[in-house]
Amino acid sequence: MARVAVVTGGTRGIGRAICETLMGDGFTVIASYAGNDDAARAFTDETGIATYKFDVGDFDATQQACAKIAEEVGPIDVVVNNAGITRDGTLLRMSYEEWDDVMRTNLGGCFNMAKAAFEGMKDRKWGRIINIGSINGQAGQYGQVNYAAAKSGIHGFTKALAQEGARYGITVNAIAPGYIDTDMVAAVPENVLEKIVAKIPVGRLGQASEIARGVSFLAAEEGAFVTGSTLSINGGQHMY
Ligand code: CAA
């Protein structure tokens, strides 16, 4: 039977490319999403991939949704923690809600998904947890104390959980994308984005498929010896 992969925030952007790539690799793929029903419907129509709607930042909702996925589709073998939001602004202008929304979604979501899937992976002695971090978690970014803290937290979370999962055949890795051509990056003011792209040695934004390729590498059977690592895919913008 095909292994089951759940990709959070899987209906758009990087998540969508990950879903399509993992489906091509032979996984049974499920995409979660939080709010955009129209995008989710179009995604399923175009890809045939089923979606489940829940807020990964909500612990109880995530446990319930993952239990439902396990019952309706099969035990979860691969988790791709991709769901993420931005609420950019300098510290002086950032509200507590903007801090908290980003922390609970981007970092809390990783904890909530791991809690839902890790025990089953341990029992079956096989699992892949792949966390989507960010160049901005590695290097920091003006106007993103919330996002940079959450993404940096993802990298620490990855290294700690990798140590716990190793004896059970569960690998835990992170990918740190640079600036990728998605709606999230398109929301950066044009004059700011121009300056950022000018600092990317490859000279362009990345494509979502270029991140998906890294996920495919980490999710593979042959990835069993890769754990606790961070794969930076950023066009050379930050060499870590
Ligand atoms: N370093 C130093 N100073 C900077 C700076 C930087 N990187 N960026 C801006 N400033 C300065 C400006 O020069 C300006 O100074 P002056 O007034 O003296 O000219 C001052 O800070 C205010 O700049 P803005 O006019 O841009 O301020 P704002 O309050 O309107 O906006 C902001 C601030 C919301 C942070 C805006 O600059 C912004 O959106 N920046 C982009 C942040 C970003 O890169 N987000 C990434 C989103 S995509 C993503 O996160 C995906 C991923 O993983 C890569």
Residues whose N, C-alpha, C, O or C-beta is under 5 A from the ligand:
A	BS01	CAA	T86 D88 G89 T90 G133 S134 I135 N136 Q141 Y142 G143 P177 G178 Y179 M184 V185 V188 P189 V192
